[in-house]
Amino acid sequence: MTDPLLPVDAYLVKSLPEIWFGAVLFSLGMYVVLDGFDFGIGMLYATRTDERERETFLAAFGPVWDANEVWIVAFGTMLLAAFPRVYSRLLADNYLLALGFVLALVFRGLGPELREQRDDERWKRYTDYAFIGGSVFAPLLLGMLAGRWLFGGATLPVALTGVGLVAVSIVTGAAFLAARTEPGLASELRPYGIGATLAYLGGVVVLLGTVVLTASGGAADAVLSLPVAAVVALSIAVGLGGSVLARRGRYRAWLASALALPTLLTTLVAILLYPTIYPLTGLLVREAVVSPLALNLVTVLGFPVLLLVLWYFKFLYGVFSGPIEGGGYGG
Amino acid sequence: MGPITLLGAIDPGLVTFLSPELASRIQFGWTISVHIIFASLSIGLAPFIIYFTWKDVRTNEQRYARLRSFWVKVFAAGFVMGTVTGIPMSFQFGTNFPQFAEVAGELIGGPLAFEAKMAFFLEAVFLGVLLYGRDRVKDRTYVLSSVLVGFGAWLSGFWILIVNAWMQTPRGYEMVTRNGMEVAKLTDPFAAFLTPRMPWMYVHMMNASVISVALLVAGVSAYIVWKKPDTEAWNTALKLAVVLLIISAPFQAVHGDAYGRHVEDTQPQKFAAMEAHYETGQADLHLLAFPKSPEGLTDPRAENLVTVSLPAVGSFLASGGDFDAEVIGLNEYEENPPVALVFWSFRFMVGLGFLFIGLALWGGYLMYRGRLSDSTRYLKAMIAASPFGYAALLTGWYVTEIGRQPWVIQGELKTSEAVSSTLTGAEATLTLVAFVVLYVGLILTALYILKWLVREELRSLGLRESSGDRWHGPIPWVSSDD
């Protein structure tokens, strides 16, 4: 072997494993934020019966959902690249949940794709069921998967994490649509967004309370720590503040605060996990990470690309900014 | 689990599940088979999309706008299907083969992550622009989007095949103990990413995708031209597809032949399975090999084959110059892949390959005579041949993947050792059934989408299909029944 271009025995920077822990959760966060509002749109879609409104909803996420969905693949493959043991144990231990989640994604993706292929009422109804069902079950099952990751087998916290992700998706979906559609529709969506915000905040408090009361030592201590308290307090402030903004019709500001909620949720996941990366196995970030050469390589090749990807997203959302109408973007 | 428990209560014998390993293997094989059709559709359509988009923007001719709009819709449908079938596949590394993910994570995780970040995002983001952004971006950006989408598809294949090629001819790692388990540690990235198999596989696979899509485009064009001979757009598409076939089909045969020798070098067991060669010894190079008796269909063996061969040339090629050199036979190994499957898949693929060359030559001759669109016989042949590219592509994959058994990582990790230890036969079987049902639905859906698009196209060309004018050909999706 020739002289290595990259350090073989040491990480490029000492904290590279922690940086990757952050990067993996960043990808998960991007997914929860971006595909989250797609799921929200899918669930709110169920409340609309007017064909034009439904088409507006579909147009709202048509050009971007494919790209949004890639973040789950980025998350999975980055987890595999940096922490293969966590990837394999997490998915193997939660076999049915994981496959249920991807099946829900299949239905969510197919529904709108198929809907436009045929001008037939019954056809549209069935494809709508697939779309709405997929939009409900994907965040529910993903949330439950995250709950199992964080809390192991405890039923109530796992279920609450799933419901929490559903609620936060409704918040972001409603805010996204409100900011991008005409005021009339926005004011109709507002109550759903505010209701979901309150449900979400209540759910987080109940969930953490349950963990404190039922879990032994470690998990309870983690929940009672200052960073967790700070994130929860911030979430409550942002959630309530956003609801007030929504009531005043300041939808762009509402959207900004709504997007902060899933971001804070992912931060909460990171805080609750660290320094372990899979609490159920007691595995620490440092123990689960791959060897220096492999991690250095994915860092050097991967991080510039990650920046490029963020630029693509800025471009994509720039191209499709502006109000959405039933006819789509005129494509 | 309700119905299963019920069945079990009636008769415990009714509830037999496949073993977790077998169910996982079938599930993965089935998932990847469906996924690969859509993935290669993107790869093969990319050059067409780029060409049509570029010509459309540059010449402003109606025919290119028509072709672009049609094939971008097919591409988009294929991309959605590719995504929805690809995500479950990537999850299956963890859900069904966690030991494989853990042992090989350090080697395969990087390329898979690069695939997502470098290729998949590129494709997904700019496909959004390509589909919905015609009036929102400048012409140049629009053409560039089509190039980026196509580039993304080809780059995606590159990273995925790095992983697969590594599994076939693993290099650049050493086995170490981590967290109490033997895992592969990356020692040399160049060796690991650019394995001996990689260039062979990449060229063969990309070209196979081009052939498959050229046949598909030719088939759809032939159908429309057959219905409406004076359509300028679809005559252009037909010509383009046939030209692409004339280049790619013979190339695949020449390349495949050399690839076979490389397989013989690096995976002698797979090669022996392809030729049903059991006894180690001097080997002929079989140009054709078929069993003499019906039993040979399920258990082909070299001594019971009718062959057309070049004597001792197999040895000559395997050893690099020695006609008497020994070629390893299947009897040398304790466990062998399902030989019949590999043997027949290989013959099926090669046979179709020659059929494609024939179709290409025939098309070339007609084009030379200026009669490509006039020959109803040729148009019908191309319509009938349109799904065959995929049949060849799939059987080629079976040779590659089934031929590697019992190994998931050649010489390092067996498939049986890679399967989840916590997975039950019931879970694996039930999800297998779910995947089969769902994906059959997906395939039918994809075919229906294509059918609707074709029908829509015929309408917009001013042709209403009357029932008396229906196609009664061999492919159900082009017949109009509603």
Interface residues (C-beta under 8 A of the other chain):
Chain A: M1 L6 V8 G62 P63 V64 D66 A67 E69 V70 I72 V73 A74 G76 T77 M78 L80 A81 A82 F83 P84 R85 Y87 S88 R89 L90 L91 A92 D93 Y95 L96 A98 L99 V102 L103 L105 V106 G109 L110 E113 L114 Q117 R118 L283 E287 A288 V290 S291 L293 A294 L297 V298 L301 G302 V305 L306 V309 Y312 F313 F315 L316 V319 F320 G328 Y329 G330 G331
Chain B: A77 F79 V80 T83 V84 T85 G86 I87 P88 S90 F91 F93 G94 T95 N96 P98 Q99 A101 E102 A104 G105 E106 L107 I108 G109 G110 L112 A113 F114 E115 A116 K117 M118 F120 F121 L122 A124 V125 F126 L127 G128 V129 L131 Y132 G133 R134 D135 R136 V137 V176 R178 N179 M181 V183 K185 L186 T187 D188 P189 S420 T422 L423 E427 T431 A434 L438 L442 T445 Y448 I449 W452
